Amino acid sequence: MFGRKSHQPTVAPSFDVGEPHGAGVPDGIEMAEVALALPPQQLAMPEPPSLEFAPVATPKTLIRSDHYVAARQFVFATINVSAALTRTREQVRGDIERLISELAQRDRLPITQHELAQMTGEILNDMFGVGPIEPLLQDETVSDIMVNGPDQVYVERQGRLELTPLKFRDNAHLTNVVQRIAASIGRRVDESSPMVDARLADGSRVNVVMPPLALDGVMLSIRKFSRRKLSLPRLASQGSMSHGMARTLQIAAACRLNIVISGGTGSGKTTLLNALSQYIDASERIVTIEDAAELQLQQPHVVRMETRPPNIEGLNAVSQGDLVRNALRMRPDRIILGETRGSEAFDVLQAMNTGHDGSMTTLHANTPRDAVVRLESMVMMANGNLPLYSIRRQIASAVHMIVQVERMRDGARRITSIVEVMGMEGDVIITQDLFRFNFDAASYGSNVQGSFDGTGLRPVFADRARYYGLESQLAEATRS
């Protein structure tokens, strides 16, 4: 396997990344935990059974059917939608089927039982869900849904984009769906506020861009909430990292290292952050701060906070920096920031430097060195008067480890390097690689091939691991 410095092809991993309600008429193989002699309270929860998910059959849309249009108009003209939304989806299903059957008998429409069931499902999706793309939310093989206007819906499966036959009726239909999603969490999206980050009831992350910013109609992007709880050992078994890397990251989380996860969009940063969080002691108080809540921490003592955009007058916005500063007054053991993207980086470093060891965050960068440079730039955004040397000293003392993840050309997500921040030498931040992914250029093909190799260097945090009784396990992991 990769941890043994072989050059076998990697396995393409499944490294993944609700029903909104609104008022009014809506227009691989089971694997045991990696052997690691951590104290019981520092071990992850037991592995859930490994499940294989088949793609959900994408139904042929009925929205262009005259019969469907007539049935939908009749249902919404007859039923009390506000009252219906107070009931469950299954309770309303019977009423809708009865109404469509009545219409078919009255107007002598040749509607089959299959069409009746499909029409009913699409109307229910309009009322309770996200319209025609609701089946995609139930498809575990889909990780991203991208709607480019009413007539174009793409999905991502195993890192590859596919065009689906699903369509919205028109731009007004799509606009109604995104407005209900935003309203379900107290946000709004319209021409005066044409961009919004939101989430569905199941935790899936939603981004919406509307005209006039979007020239071809409403643009909707959904990063789906994964129902599978992926742990580090399972990610290793799927080829996202070696087992030695998984053990090293387990120890790093248990030893309360401050960890930054770096990578591009859709590279699996949040998935890795969720997996790392499983090794946080259950007795610790954790405060999470996100723009759109999507972290899935399993510990019993978790305080979740979410930013708030400005109101229609442009006032009363609450930023991540505001929440970080407030979190310091909440007696947290660890602060987990969903993504660092601006001036809040200064507050995050301050928190890491003032006794909140074990904090974690993600940021967008192409390499670990780029991640350090981005942190420098973001701190300057908050306080441009700080000298660069002082900023670098803060970074070197606050950040212990940078984990770089990447979505490669074959669609697979892999950890490409684990880098330790060693400190300062002069005015330069010194780092050392503990692991790196080396691709095999001689075996070029549709799948990226390579190996996860350890550098054999002794980690600087070995002394910290000794304090937690994990030094020998760390030495074994870094030799893997």
FIKETOR-632391 format. One record per residue (C-alpha): x, y, z; residue number from 1; residue in three letters. Coordinates in pm, 1 decimal. Layout:
! FIKETOR-632391
((X; Y; Z); NUM; "Ala"),
...
This chain:
! FIKETOR-632391
((0.0; 0.0; 0.0); 1; "Met"),
((106.6; 361.1; -18.1); 2; "Phe"),
((242.1; 376.0; 335.4); 3; "Gly"),
((503.9; 115.4; 235.2); 4; "Arg"),
((649.3; 334.7; -38.4); 5; "Lys"),
((522.2; 117.3; -318.9); 6; "Ser"),
((416.4; 253.7; -656.0); 7; "His"),
((79.8; 84.1; -693.2); 8; "Gln"),
((-208.8; 283.7; -835.6); 9; "Pro"),
((-406.6; 474.1; -581.0); 10; "Thr"),
((-771.1; 398.4; -519.3); 11; "Val"),
((-1007.6; 679.1; -611.1); 12; "Ala"),
((-1159.8; 773.2; -274.8); 13; "Pro"),
((-1507.4; 881.7; -186.6); 14; "Ser"),
((-1375.9; 1186.9; -4.8); 15; "Phe"),
((-1698.3; 1381.6; 30.1); 16; "Asp"),
((-1764.0; 1683.3; 127.2); 17; "Val"),
((-3319.3; 1932.2; 402.2); 18; "Gly"),
((-3593.9; 2027.5; 338.4); 19; "Glu"),
((-3643.9; 2402.7; 363.1); 20; "Pro"),
((-3982.1; 2523.7; 463.7); 21; "His"),
((-4149.7; 2844.2; 362.2); 22; "Gly"),
((-4487.5; 3004.4; 366.6); 23; "Ala"),
((-4697.2; 3087.5; 66.8); 24; "Gly"),
((-4736.3; 2902.0; -259.6); 25; "Val"),
((-4399.5; 2780.4; -375.9); 26; "Pro"),
((-4407.1; 2870.7; -762.1); 27; "Asp"),
((-1514.2; -0.8; 44.9); 28; "Gly"),
((-1461.4; -279.4; 256.7); 29; "Ile"),
((-1514.2; -265.7; 631.1); 30; "Glu"),
((-1183.8; -182.2; 799.9); 31; "Met"),
((-1094.2; -190.4; 1166.6); 32; "Ala"),
((-940.0; 114.5; 1328.2); 33; "Glu"),
((-571.8; 155.0; 1261.3); 34; "Val"),
((-385.7; 0.1; 1553.6); 35; "Ala"),
((-291.5; 294.9; 1768.3); 36; "Leu"),
((-247.2; 271.3; 2142.5); 37; "Ala"),
((-419.8; 596.3; 2227.8); 38; "Leu"),
((-592.5; 625.8; 2564.4); 39; "Pro"),
((-959.3; 522.1; 2536.2); 40; "Pro"),
((-1087.3; 878.1; 2570.3); 41; "Gln"),
((-873.2; 987.0; 2273.3); 42; "Gln"),
((-983.2; 715.1; 2034.2); 43; "Leu"),
((-1238.9; 786.1; 1765.7); 44; "Ala"),
((-1588.8; 652.2; 1783.1); 45; "Met"),
((-1627.0; 296.6; 1646.8); 46; "Pro"),
((-1627.3; 266.3; 1269.5); 47; "Glu"),
((-1976.6; 257.9; 1119.3); 48; "Pro"),
((-2044.3; -23.6; 875.0); 49; "Pro"),
((-1897.0; 42.5; 533.4); 50; "Ser"),
((-2178.1; 98.7; 287.6); 51; "Leu"),
((-2178.7; 101.8; -89.4); 52; "Glu"),
((-2418.5; 346.3; -250.9); 53; "Phe"),
((-2558.4; 302.6; -599.1); 54; "Ala"),
((-2662.4; 604.1; -803.0); 55; "Pro"),
((-3025.6; 699.7; -765.9); 56; "Val"),
((-3203.1; 676.0; -1098.5); 57; "Ala"),
((-3251.0; 1028.9; -1225.3); 58; "Thr"),
((-3618.8; 1056.5; -1323.3); 59; "Pro"),
((-3714.1; 1200.6; -1655.9); 60; "Lys"),
((-3857.3; 1539.0; -1578.1); 61; "Thr"),
((-4225.8; 1598.4; -1639.5); 62; "Leu"),
((-4212.1; 1976.6; -1626.5); 63; "Ile"),
((-4263.9; 2015.8; -2002.0); 64; "Arg"),
((-4572.6; 1791.2; -1992.8); 65; "Ser"),
((-4904.6; 1968.5; -2050.9); 66; "Asp"),
((-5070.1; 1717.1; -1820.2); 67; "His"),
((-4825.4; 1800.6; -1542.3); 68; "Tyr"),
((-4877.7; 2175.1; -1585.7); 69; "Val"),
((-5255.4; 2129.0; -1567.9); 70; "Ala"),
((-5229.1; 1899.8; -1265.2); 71; "Ala"),
((-4996.7; 2137.1; -1082.4); 72; "Arg"),
((-5219.4; 2438.6; -1145.0); 73; "Gln"),
((-5525.3; 2245.9; -1029.4); 74; "Phe"),
((-5353.7; 2122.9; -709.9); 75; "Val"),
((-5224.9; 2464.9; -607.1); 76; "Phe"),
((-5558.1; 2628.6; -690.1); 77; "Ala"),
((-5742.3; 2377.6; -472.5); 78; "Thr"),
((-5517.0; 2296.4; -179.4); 79; "Ile"),
((-5436.9; 2529.6; 111.7); 80; "Asn"),
((-5058.5; 2531.2; 84.7); 81; "Val"),
((-4995.7; 2714.9; 412.3); 82; "Ser"),
((-5200.8; 2455.2; 598.6); 83; "Ala"),
((-5039.1; 2171.5; 402.5); 84; "Ala"),
((-4690.2; 2282.5; 508.1); 85; "Leu"),
((-4785.7; 2225.0; 872.3); 86; "Thr"),
((-4833.0; 1854.9; 793.7); 87; "Arg"),
((-4579.2; 1593.3; 690.6); 88; "Thr"),
((-4488.4; 1518.0; 332.2); 89; "Arg"),
((-4653.3; 1174.3; 345.1); 90; "Glu"),
((-4973.7; 1314.9; 491.4); 91; "Gln"),
((-5005.0; 1558.6; 202.2); 92; "Val"),
((-4919.4; 1295.1; -60.6); 93; "Arg"),
((-5261.3; 1128.6; -39.9); 94; "Gly"),
((-5445.5; 1459.4; -90.3); 95; "Asp"),
((-5240.1; 1544.9; -398.0); 96; "Ile"),
((-5291.6; 1201.2; -553.3); 97; "Glu"),
((-5665.4; 1232.0; -496.4); 98; "Arg"),
((-5678.3; 1578.1; -657.7); 99; "Leu"),
((-5482.7; 1467.9; -965.2); 100; "Ile"),
((-5708.2; 1162.3; -1002.4); 101; "Ser"),
((-6015.1; 1386.0; -983.2); 102; "Glu"),
((-5871.3; 1612.1; -1253.6); 103; "Leu"),
((-5789.1; 1315.2; -1476.1); 104; "Ala"),
((-6146.4; 1184.0; -1448.7); 105; "Gln"),
((-6305.3; 1524.7; -1500.3); 106; "Arg"),
((-6099.2; 1620.9; -1805.6); 107; "Asp"),
((-6045.8; 1264.9; -1932.1); 108; "Arg"),
((-5667.3; 1295.1; -1914.6); 109; "Leu"),
((-5478.3; 972.7; -1997.2); 110; "Pro"),
((-5257.0; 971.2; -1685.1); 111; "Ile"),
((-5102.1; 635.2; -1588.8); 112; "Thr"),
((-5032.1; 525.6; -1232.1); 113; "Gln"),
((-4659.5; 577.8; -1293.7); 114; "His"),
((-4720.0; 933.3; -1416.4); 115; "Glu"),
((-4952.2; 996.4; -1122.1); 116; "Leu"),
((-4678.9; 893.7; -876.7); 117; "Ala"),
((-4417.5; 1101.8; -1057.0); 118; "Gln"),
((-4641.0; 1410.6; -1078.6); 119; "Met"),
((-4721.0; 1378.7; -709.5); 120; "Thr"),
((-4352.6; 1349.7; -621.5); 121; "Gly"),
((-4259.1; 1658.2; -824.3); 122; "Glu"),
((-4536.3; 1866.9; -669.3); 123; "Ile"),
((-4427.7; 1753.7; -321.2); 124; "Leu"),
((-4068.3; 1846.7; -408.1); 125; "Asn"),
((-4190.8; 2193.2; -502.7); 126; "Asp"),
((-4379.6; 2229.0; -175.7); 127; "Met"),
((-4138.0; 2070.3; 71.7); 128; "Phe"),
((-3803.5; 2042.9; -103.6); 129; "Gly"),
((-3591.2; 2201.4; -373.0); 130; "Val"),
((-3801.1; 2123.3; -676.2); 131; "Gly"),
((-3678.8; 1894.6; -955.2); 132; "Pro"),
((-3329.8; 1853.6; -805.2); 133; "Ile"),
((-3464.4; 1694.7; -485.3); 134; "Glu"),
((-3374.8; 1338.7; -606.7); 135; "Pro"),
((-3012.3; 1449.2; -641.0); 136; "Leu"),
((-3003.3; 1532.9; -270.1); 137; "Leu"),
((-3099.9; 1172.6; -195.3); 138; "Gln"),
((-2831.3; 1031.2; -427.1); 139; "Asp"),
((-2527.0; 943.9; -215.2); 140; "Glu"),
((-2304.3; 923.7; -523.4); 141; "Thr"),
((-2354.3; 1296.6; -591.1); 142; "Val"),
((-2122.8; 1532.5; -401.8); 143; "Ser"),
((-2204.2; 1863.2; -575.4); 144; "Asp"),
((-2508.8; 2001.1; -757.6); 145; "Ile"),
((-2460.8; 2298.0; -991.6); 146; "Met"),
((-2762.4; 2472.4; -1145.8); 147; "Val"),
((-2674.7; 2714.4; -1428.6); 148; "Asn"),
((-3011.7; 2870.9; -1492.1); 149; "Gly"),
((-3338.9; 2678.5; -1522.2); 150; "Pro"),
((-3236.7; 2453.0; -1811.5); 151; "Asp"),
((-2894.1; 2323.4; -1705.4); 152; "Gln"),
((-2822.6; 2106.1; -1399.5); 153; "Val"),
((-2480.6; 1947.7; -1350.2); 154; "Tyr"),
((-2367.9; 1707.5; -1077.9); 155; "Val"),
((-2030.1; 1583.3; -962.8); 156; "Glu"),
((-1977.5; 1210.6; -912.8); 157; "Arg"),
((-1635.1; 1076.2; -814.3); 158; "Gln"),
((-1480.0; 1409.2; -906.5); 159; "Gly"),
((-1632.0; 1413.6; -1258.0); 160; "Arg"),
((-1899.1; 1654.5; -1385.2); 161; "Leu"),
((-2212.8; 1517.0; -1552.7); 162; "Glu"),
((-2505.3; 1696.4; -1717.7); 163; "Leu"),
((-2844.9; 1569.4; -1596.4); 164; "Thr"),
((-3180.3; 1582.3; -1780.5); 165; "Pro"),
((-3344.0; 1770.3; -1490.4); 166; "Leu"),
((-3477.3; 2121.3; -1551.2); 167; "Lys"),
((-3675.5; 2387.1; -1370.7); 168; "Phe"),
((-3991.9; 2521.2; -1536.0); 169; "Arg"),
((-3844.7; 2868.0; -1578.7); 170; "Asp"),
((-3627.0; 3121.6; -1401.7); 171; "Asn"),
((-3917.1; 3225.5; -1174.0); 172; "Ala"),
((-3948.4; 2864.9; -1053.3); 173; "His"),
((-3575.3; 2850.4; -974.1); 174; "Leu"),
((-3589.5; 3192.1; -806.2); 175; "Thr"),
((-3874.3; 3074.9; -583.7); 176; "Asn"),
((-3673.7; 2768.9; -474.2); 177; "Val"),
((-3359.2; 2964.5; -381.9); 178; "Val"),
((-3560.1; 3229.3; -196.9); 179; "Gln"),
((-3726.1; 2961.7; 15.4); 180; "Arg"),
((-3384.6; 2808.5; 92.4); 181; "Ile"),
((-3251.1; 3146.3; 205.7); 182; "Ala"),
((-3567.5; 3228.8; 403.5); 183; "Ala"),
((-3547.4; 2899.3; 590.8); 184; "Ser"),
((-3236.9; 3024.1; 777.6); 185; "Ile"),
((-3340.2; 3386.8; 803.5); 186; "Gly"),
((-3154.7; 3518.9; 499.5); 187; "Arg"),
((-3275.5; 3676.9; 178.8); 188; "Arg"),
((-3169.6; 3684.3; -183.7); 189; "Val"),
((-3308.5; 3920.5; -446.4); 190; "Asp"),
((-3191.0; 4185.2; -691.3); 191; "Glu"),
((-3082.6; 4419.6; -411.5); 192; "Ser"),
((-2893.4; 4138.3; -236.8); 193; "Ser"),
((-2804.5; 3902.2; -523.0); 194; "Pro"),
((-2554.3; 3674.9; -345.3); 195; "Met"),
((-2608.1; 3453.7; -42.1); 196; "Val"),
((-2446.4; 3161.5; 138.9); 197; "Asp"),
((-2701.5; 2935.6; 304.5); 198; "Ala"),
((-2755.0; 2574.5; 404.2); 199; "Arg"),
((-3024.5; 2312.7; 378.5); 200; "Leu"),
((-3181.2; 2141.3; 676.8); 201; "Ala"),
((-2946.6; 1842.7; 634.8); 202; "Asp"),
((-2638.3; 2068.6; 650.9); 203; "Gly"),
((-2563.8; 2088.7; 278.3); 204; "Ser"),
((-2391.5; 2415.5; 185.6); 205; "Arg"),
((-2570.0; 2641.7; -66.5); 206; "Val"),
((-2442.6; 2936.9; -267.6); 207; "Asn"),
((-2676.3; 3148.5; -480.6); 208; "Val"),
((-2598.0; 3421.1; -734.0); 209; "Val"),
((-2892.5; 3602.7; -896.3); 210; "Met"),
((-2930.4; 3854.6; -1176.3); 211; "Pro"),
((-2806.0; 4118.0; -1238.3); 212; "Pro"),
((-2479.5; 3955.6; -1127.7); 213; "Leu"),
((-2566.1; 3625.6; -1298.3); 214; "Ala"),
((-2625.5; 3700.8; -1666.1); 215; "Leu"),
((-2794.4; 3373.3; -1767.4); 216; "Asp"),
((-3039.3; 3329.0; -1481.6); 217; "Gly"),
((-3009.9; 3217.3; -1121.6); 218; "Val"),
((-2694.0; 3018.9; -1037.5); 219; "Met"),
((-2732.1; 2766.2; -755.1); 220; "Leu"),
((-2444.4; 2557.3; -615.5); 221; "Ser"),
((-2497.2; 2291.8; -348.1); 222; "Ile"),
((-2211.5; 2114.6; -169.8); 223; "Arg"),
((-2390.5; 1815.7; -25.6); 224; "Lys"),
((-2384.1; 1705.8; 334.0); 225; "Phe"),
((-2244.1; 1353.4; 349.7); 226; "Ser"),
((-2439.0; 1098.8; 551.3); 227; "Arg"),
((-2127.4; 885.6; 579.0); 228; "Arg"),
((-1906.6; 963.6; 876.8); 229; "Lys"),
((-1559.9; 931.1; 726.8); 230; "Leu"),
((-1275.7; 869.3; 971.2); 231; "Ser"),
((-902.6; 891.5; 908.4); 232; "Leu"),
((-858.5; 510.7; 889.8); 233; "Pro"),
((-1138.0; 483.9; 635.9); 234; "Arg"),
((-991.6; 764.5; 426.2); 235; "Leu"),
((-659.6; 579.4; 437.6); 236; "Ala"),
((-827.4; 257.2; 323.1); 237; "Ser"),
((-979.5; 449.0; 30.9); 238; "Gln"),
((-641.9; 581.3; -83.8); 239; "Gly"),
((-668.2; 943.3; 33.0); 240; "Ser"),
((-360.3; 901.4; 252.7); 241; "Met"),
((-133.2; 629.1; 388.7); 242; "Ser"),
((-200.2; 456.2; 719.6); 243; "His"),
((113.2; 618.2; 862.3); 244; "Gly"),
((-27.5; 958.5; 772.8); 245; "Met"),
((-360.3; 869.2; 935.0); 246; "Ala"),
((-186.9; 762.6; 1257.0); 247; "Arg"),
((24.1; 1079.6; 1258.9); 248; "Thr"),
((-282.8; 1300.7; 1219.3); 249; "Leu"),
((-464.0; 1108.2; 1493.7); 250; "Gln"),
((-174.8; 1175.7; 1730.7); 251; "Ile"),
((-151.8; 1540.7; 1622.7); 252; "Ala"),
((-520.9; 1596.1; 1704.4); 253; "Ala"),
((-495.6; 1409.6; 2035.2); 254; "Ala"),
((-184.8; 1612.2; 2132.2); 255; "Cys"),
((-375.7; 1938.6; 2076.9); 256; "Arg"),
((-170.3; 2068.7; 1787.0); 257; "Leu"),
((-300.7; 2376.2; 1608.3); 258; "Asn"),
((-370.1; 2249.2; 1256.8); 259; "Ile"),
((-436.3; 2437.2; 933.4); 260; "Val"),
((-588.5; 2239.0; 645.2); 261; "Ile"),
((-498.8; 2395.8; 311.9); 262; "Ser"),
((-634.0; 2319.3; -33.9); 263; "Gly"),
((-838.5; 2434.0; -330.2); 264; "Gly"),
((-1214.3; 2451.8; -370.1); 265; "Thr"),
((-1376.3; 2109.0; -345.1); 266; "Gly"),
((-1051.5; 1939.9; -239.9); 267; "Ser"),
((-1202.5; 1788.7; 77.0); 268; "Gly"),
((-1084.6; 2031.7; 345.6); 269; "Lys"),
((-1406.0; 2020.5; 548.5); 270; "Thr"),
((-1427.2; 1641.2; 522.9); 271; "Thr"),
((-1074.7; 1609.8; 660.3); 272; "Leu"),
((-1153.2; 1862.3; 934.7); 273; "Leu"),
((-1456.0; 1654.6; 1036.5); 274; "Asn"),
((-1242.4; 1339.1; 1042.7); 275; "Ala"),
((-973.6; 1506.8; 1254.7); 276; "Leu"),
((-1231.9; 1634.9; 1501.3); 277; "Ser"),
((-1324.4; 1276.3; 1594.7); 278; "Gln"),
((-1000.5; 1257.3; 1795.5); 279; "Tyr"),
((-1086.9; 1547.6; 2022.9); 280; "Ile"),
((-1145.7; 1439.9; 2380.1); 281; "Asp"),
((-1514.7; 1418.9; 2469.1); 282; "Ala"),
((-1456.1; 1621.4; 2787.6); 283; "Ser"),
((-1345.5; 1934.6; 2599.1); 284; "Glu"),
((-1559.9; 2239.0; 2522.0); 285; "Arg"),
((-1544.4; 2314.0; 2148.8); 286; "Ile"),
((-1663.5; 2635.1; 1982.7); 287; "Val"),
((-1719.0; 2620.9; 1606.3); 288; "Thr"),
((-1748.5; 2931.9; 1388.3); 289; "Ile"),
((-1868.7; 2914.2; 1027.4); 290; "Glu"),
((-2024.6; 3124.1; 752.8); 291; "Asp"),
((-2266.7; 2841.1; 672.9); 292; "Ala"),
((-2269.6; 2564.7; 934.0); 293; "Ala"),
((-2155.3; 2230.6; 790.6); 294; "Glu"),
((-1918.6; 2078.7; 1047.3); 295; "Leu"),
((-2038.8; 1748.6; 1195.7); 296; "Gln"),
((-1870.8; 1721.0; 1533.6); 297; "Leu"),
((-1971.0; 1421.9; 1745.0); 298; "Gln"),
((-1852.6; 1546.1; 2085.4); 299; "Gln"),
((-2119.1; 1617.1; 2348.4); 300; "Pro"),
((-2002.0; 1971.7; 2434.1); 301; "His"),
((-2005.4; 2169.6; 2109.5); 302; "Val"),
((-2112.8; 2533.8; 2077.7); 303; "Val"),
((-2196.8; 2619.6; 1715.5); 304; "Arg"),
((-2199.8; 2978.1; 1589.8); 305; "Met"),
((-2276.9; 3114.8; 1245.2); 306; "Glu"),
((-2213.5; 3456.1; 1090.9); 307; "Thr"),
((-2493.0; 3693.8; 997.7); 308; "Arg"),
((-2501.8; 3908.1; 682.4); 309; "Pro"),
((-2605.9; 4274.0; 692.5); 310; "Pro"),
((-2973.1; 4360.7; 684.0); 311; "Asn"),
((-3143.6; 4554.7; 406.0); 312; "Ile"),
((-2996.2; 4879.9; 540.8); 313; "Glu"),
((-2647.2; 4727.8; 536.3); 314; "Gly"),
((-2627.3; 4717.3; 917.1); 315; "Leu"),
((-2600.9; 4459.9; 1197.4); 316; "Asn"),
((-2366.5; 4219.2; 1017.0); 317; "Ala"),
((-2176.1; 3975.5; 1239.2); 318; "Val"),
((-1845.5; 3858.6; 1092.2); 319; "Ser"),
((-1626.7; 3560.2; 1172.0); 320; "Gln"),
((-1383.0; 3795.2; 1343.0); 321; "Gly"),
((-1661.1; 3917.8; 1573.1); 322; "Asp"),
((-1750.0; 3559.5; 1661.7); 323; "Leu"),
((-1387.1; 3461.6; 1723.7); 324; "Val"),
((-1343.6; 3751.3; 1964.2); 325; "Arg"),
((-1666.9; 3658.8; 2140.0); 326; "Asn"),
((-1564.1; 3291.4; 2154.5); 327; "Ala"),
((-1260.9; 3386.9; 2364.4); 328; "Leu"),
((-1504.4; 3493.0; 2638.9); 329; "Arg"),
((-1687.2; 3158.5; 2631.1); 330; "Met"),
((-1417.2; 2948.0; 2797.4); 331; "Arg"),
((-1344.0; 2726.3; 2495.4); 332; "Pro"),
((-1089.4; 2445.6; 2506.0); 333; "Asp"),
((-1066.2; 2451.5; 2126.1); 334; "Arg"),
((-1188.1; 2690.9; 1859.0); 335; "Ile"),
((-1262.6; 2544.1; 1516.4); 336; "Ile"),
((-1306.0; 2796.1; 1237.0); 337; "Leu"),
((-1474.1; 2650.8; 929.9); 338; "Gly"),
((-1268.0; 2864.6; 692.0); 339; "Glu"),
((-1022.7; 3150.0; 738.2); 340; "Thr"),
((-1051.1; 3391.7; 448.5); 341; "Arg"),
((-993.5; 3744.6; 576.8); 342; "Gly"),
((-908.0; 3965.8; 869.3); 343; "Ser"),
((-1033.6; 3706.9; 1120.8); 344; "Glu"),
((-696.3; 3534.3; 1071.0); 345; "Ala"),
((-546.7; 3781.9; 1318.1); 346; "Phe"),
((-799.3; 3683.0; 1586.6); 347; "Asp"),
((-749.4; 3312.9; 1512.2); 348; "Val"),
((-372.5; 3341.7; 1561.5); 349; "Leu"),
((-431.0; 3537.2; 1881.1); 350; "Gln"),
((-656.7; 3259.1; 2008.5); 351; "Ala"),
((-403.8; 2988.9; 1918.2); 352; "Met"),
((-134.1; 3186.8; 2098.1); 353; "Asn"),
((-335.1; 3238.5; 2417.0); 354; "Thr"),
((-391.5; 2887.2; 2546.4); 355; "Gly"),
((-645.1; 2747.5; 2299.7); 356; "His"),
((-421.2; 2469.9; 2170.6); 357; "Asp"),
((-582.5; 2213.0; 1946.1); 358; "Gly"),
((-763.4; 2473.4; 1737.1); 359; "Ser"),
((-821.8; 2396.9; 1369.6); 360; "Met"),
((-916.7; 2585.1; 1056.1); 361; "Thr"),
((-910.2; 2559.0; 677.3); 362; "Thr"),
((-797.3; 2803.8; 410.8); 363; "Leu"),
((-756.5; 2816.5; 33.8); 364; "His"),
((-397.1; 2774.8; -84.7); 365; "Ala"),
((-213.3; 2559.5; -337.8); 366; "Asn"),
((86.5; 2460.8; -122.6); 367; "Thr"),
((179.6; 2473.6; 248.4); 368; "Pro"),
((418.5; 2760.4; 174.0); 369; "Arg"),
((137.0; 2946.7; -0.7); 370; "Asp"),
((-78.7; 2885.1; 307.0); 371; "Ala"),
((178.7; 3064.0; 523.7); 372; "Val"),
((192.8; 3356.7; 279.1); 373; "Val"),
((-188.6; 3377.8; 273.7); 374; "Arg"),
((-197.6; 3387.3; 653.4); 375; "Leu"),
((52.2; 3674.5; 645.9); 376; "Glu"),
((-162.4; 3864.0; 394.5); 377; "Ser"),
((-484.4; 3807.1; 590.2); 378; "Met"),
((-327.1; 3929.0; 915.9); 379; "Val"),
((-211.4; 4243.3; 732.4); 380; "Met"),
((-574.0; 4296.9; 625.8); 381; "Met"),
((-667.0; 4317.6; 994.6); 382; "Ala"),
((-370.0; 4521.5; 1112.2); 383; "Asn"),
((-158.1; 4679.1; 843.9); 384; "Gly"),
((65.5; 4848.7; 1101.7); 385; "Asn"),
((216.6; 4522.1; 1225.2); 386; "Leu"),
((567.5; 4459.6; 1092.5); 387; "Pro"),
((606.5; 4148.0; 877.6); 388; "Leu"),
((857.0; 3998.6; 1123.1); 389; "Tyr"),
((603.4; 4023.6; 1406.8); 390; "Ser"),
((334.0; 3859.7; 1194.5); 391; "Ile"),
((564.7; 3572.3; 1104.4); 392; "Arg"),
((657.5; 3525.1; 1470.1); 393; "Arg"),
((289.1; 3492.2; 1553.7); 394; "Gln"),
((231.5; 3239.0; 1276.7); 395; "Ile"),
((538.4; 3035.1; 1371.5); 396; "Ala"),
((433.4; 3016.8; 1736.5); 397; "Ser"),
((61.5; 2960.1; 1670.7); 398; "Ala"),
((50.4; 2706.7; 1384.7); 399; "Val"),
((201.4; 2363.6; 1446.0); 400; "His"),
((99.8; 2170.6; 1134.1); 401; "Met"),
((-24.5; 2235.8; 780.6); 402; "Ile"),
((-203.7; 1957.2; 593.3); 403; "Val"),
((-230.3; 2007.1; 216.8); 404; "Gln"),
((-516.8; 1837.7; 31.1); 405; "Val"),
((-578.1; 1834.0; -341.6); 406; "Glu"),
((-840.7; 1720.2; -587.4); 407; "Arg"),
((-631.6; 1567.7; -863.3); 408; "Met"),
((-700.9; 1544.2; -1235.4); 409; "Arg"),
((-860.7; 1199.4; -1193.8); 410; "Asp"),
((-1114.5; 1347.2; -950.2); 411; "Gly"),
((-962.9; 1175.8; -645.3); 412; "Ala"),
((-894.0; 1376.1; -330.3); 413; "Arg"),
((-558.7; 1306.3; -167.4); 414; "Arg"),
((-343.0; 1452.5; 105.4); 415; "Ile"),
((-35.4; 1564.3; -86.0); 416; "Thr"),
((178.1; 1669.7; 211.6); 417; "Ser"),
((186.9; 1700.0; 588.5); 418; "Ile"),
((416.8; 1983.2; 690.5); 419; "Val"),
((531.5; 2079.3; 1039.1); 420; "Glu"),
((605.1; 2440.6; 1131.7); 421; "Val"),
((936.3; 2433.7; 1318.5); 422; "Met"),
((976.9; 2800.1; 1411.7); 423; "Gly"),
((1176.8; 3099.5; 1289.7); 424; "Met"),
((1528.7; 3128.0; 1154.9); 425; "Glu"),
((1608.3; 3493.4; 1115.6); 426; "Gly"),
((1297.0; 3641.6; 957.6); 427; "Asp"),
((1195.7; 3323.4; 773.9); 428; "Val"),
((940.5; 3064.3; 891.0); 429; "Ile"),
((1103.6; 2719.8; 883.8); 430; "Ile"),
((898.8; 2411.2; 798.3); 431; "Thr"),
((975.9; 2044.9; 741.2); 432; "Gln"),
((786.7; 1779.7; 545.6); 433; "Asp"),
((675.8; 1472.1; 737.8); 434; "Leu"),
((491.3; 1306.6; 446.7); 435; "Phe"),
((436.0; 1383.1; 80.2); 436; "Arg"),
((256.9; 1224.8; -212.7); 437; "Phe"),
((492.7; 1148.7; -502.4); 438; "Asn"),
((309.6; 1078.5; -828.5); 439; "Phe"),
((455.7; 833.8; -1078.6); 440; "Asp"),
((512.6; 1031.4; -1398.7); 441; "Ala"),
((608.9; 712.4; -1583.1); 442; "Ala"),
((259.3; 566.8; -1535.2); 443; "Ser"),
((54.7; 846.2; -1689.8); 444; "Tyr"),
((-305.9; 749.0; -1747.2); 445; "Gly"),
((-662.6; 838.3; -1660.1); 446; "Ser"),
((-589.2; 766.0; -1292.2); 447; "Asn"),
((-306.6; 936.2; -1105.5); 448; "Val"),
((-58.4; 681.9; -970.0); 449; "Gln"),
((197.5; 735.4; -699.8); 450; "Gly"),
((290.0; 671.6; -338.9); 451; "Ser"),
((262.2; 839.2; -0.9); 452; "Phe"),
((616.7; 858.4; 134.6); 453; "Asp"),
((739.9; 955.4; 476.5); 454; "Gly"),
((1053.4; 1168.8; 497.3); 455; "Thr"),
((1181.1; 984.4; 805.5); 456; "Gly"),
((1245.5; 1313.2; 990.7); 457; "Leu"),
((1177.3; 1331.0; 1361.9); 458; "Arg"),
((874.6; 1555.8; 1424.4); 459; "Pro"),
((935.5; 1862.5; 1635.1); 460; "Val"),
((618.9; 1783.3; 1830.8); 461; "Phe"),
((767.7; 1451.2; 1950.4); 462; "Ala"),
((834.0; 1612.7; 2287.4); 463; "Asp"),
((470.1; 1717.7; 2304.2); 464; "Arg"),
((368.3; 1360.6; 2214.1); 465; "Ala"),
((581.0; 1235.6; 2505.7); 466; "Arg"),
((378.9; 1462.3; 2737.3); 467; "Tyr"),
((64.1; 1281.6; 2616.0); 468; "Tyr"),
((227.6; 936.6; 2632.2); 469; "Gly"),
((228.2; 896.7; 2254.8); 470; "Leu"),
((594.3; 937.6; 2157.6); 471; "Glu"),
((656.2; 574.3; 2063.8); 472; "Ser"),
((335.3; 560.5; 1856.8); 473; "Gln"),
((440.1; 879.5; 1674.9); 474; "Leu"),
((784.5; 736.7; 1597.9); 475; "Ala"),
((624.1; 424.0; 1455.1); 476; "Glu"),
((374.4; 623.1; 1248.6); 477; "Ala"),
((635.5; 848.4; 1089.3); 478; "Thr"),
((841.8; 544.2; 991.6); 479; "Arg"),
((545.5; 390.0; 804.5); 480; "Ser"),
